[in-house]
Amino acid sequence: MSFLIRLLANGVAIWLTAQLLAGINMDLPADTLAAIVYVAVVALLFTVVNMLVRPVVRALSFPLMLLTLGLFGLIINALMLMLTGWLSDRVGYGLQVDGFWWALGGSIVISIIATLLNAVLPGKDRRTRR
């Protein structure tokens, strides 16, 4: 269930970011159902990249994370967005990122939106107290 909530939050965040930033584009089909499937595939790729590739890259770049006091994490997030764009283009559901600086801005916007959505959506970490 946590994976589905993360997938939903990432999908909405990526879609909103593509609407807000000119350098991040998704050529969505006119059909609503096809557009939802399109966004879901891109969100799935983004979520899988963040679950599998990002921890390895963060572990390998630990010295740089220490040296830059964590700011290198922004670069890692931008690279993960660029990797998602590249992978989605290969699959046929293209998320176009127009360069590193757009990826950096997009990763910041996606992080903010996904964090806000994850705070609102129910998850296993939340427990109601009675």
N, C-alpha and C positions, 0 to 999 in steps of 0.2 A: 504494500500500500504506500509506503514511503517513496518508493521509486516512481509510482504513478503521480503522486503529488509533486515530486521534484520535476517530473516530465511536464506536467501541466504548467507549473510555474515557469519553467524554462521556455516552453512554447509561447506563452503569453509575453514573456520578457523579450524574446527574440523578435516576435511580431511587432511589439510596440517600438522596439529599438529601430527596426527597419522602417517604421513609419516616421520616427523622429529624426533620424540621422540620414543625411543625403548620401553618405559614403557607404552605407550598408543597405543592400537592396535584396528584395525577394520578388521575383516576377510571379505573383500569384495568379492562378487561373480565375476566370470570371465566375465559375461555378463555386458556390459556397462550400459544398461538401469536398470538392477537389482542393480548394484552398485550405481547408482544415486538415486534410490528409497531408498536404504539402508542408504545412507548418509543423505537423506532428512528426513527420519524417526528419525534418531539420532539427527539431527539438530532441528527438531520439538520438540522432548523431551527436549533438552537442552534449547531451547528458552522458552518453557512453564515453565520449572523449574525456569529459571531466571526471568520470569515475575510474577510468583505466589509465589514461595517458598522463593526466595532470599530477597524480600522486608520485609517479615515477620521476617526472621532470622536476617536481618540487624537492624530492629527496636528493636528486643529483645536483641541484643548484643550491643546496643548503648553505654552503659557504658564501655564495653571493647574496642569499637572503640575509644572512647575518651581517655581512659587510654593508649592505644598503638599508639595514634596519627594516626589512620586509618590503621595501618598494619594488624589488625585483619581482615580487608576486604580481604586480600590475602587468609587467612584461609577459610573464607566464600566461596570465589570463588572456592577453591580446593574442599571443601565439596560439592558444587553444581555440580562440574564435577564428583565427585564420586557418587553422587545421580543419575546423568544422566546415568552413567555407570551401576549402579544397576538396574534402571528402564528399560534401553534398553535391558539388559540381560533378564529381566522378559518378555518383549514383544517379544523377539526373534531376535532382531537386536542388537547384543552385541557390545558395546564399552567397551573394557577391559582397566581398569586403574590398574596398578600393585602396588598400594599403595599410601600413602598420599604424599610422596615427588614427585612422578611422577605426581600426581594430581596437586600439587602446581606449578610445572614447566609447566605442560600442561595448567593450567589456565592462567598463565602469557603469554605464547605463544598465546593462543586463544584470550586473551584480546588485545594483540598487533595487531594481524592479523585482528581481527574483527573491531578494531578501525580504522585501515588503510583502510579497505574496506568500512566502513561506511562513511569515509571522501571522498572517491572517488565516491561511488554510490549516485545517487540522492535521496533526501528525502524531507519530508515536512518542515524540519527546514531550508533548503536552499532556498534562494530566489534570483533570478537573478535581478540585478539592471541594469537599462537602462539609 
